[in-house]
Amino acid sequence: MVVIGKMNQLEITHISKQGLHLEDPLSQESVFLPLPSTSTEYALGDELTVFVYLDNKDALLASVEAPFALLDEFALVRIVEVQ
């Protein structure tokens, strides 16, 4: 099962010009990893550890970069600008 806000181990099921299509082998849930966040060569069947989040249209997206804090965690961050 893909958990939003956490790191997930997902398998590459399709590679396109826009990015990688990932899937959880157990639940068959699909997540998209956009190309700008990938700089390495990947092959079908490779497993990646990715952070899963929702975009502004509630679509599942993935990132290879981990955030400062995951779901149900706390992190001390510095404010750099206030508008």
Helices and strands as residue ranges (DSSP letters): E 7-15, E 19-23, E 30-34, G 35-37, E 47-54, E 60-63
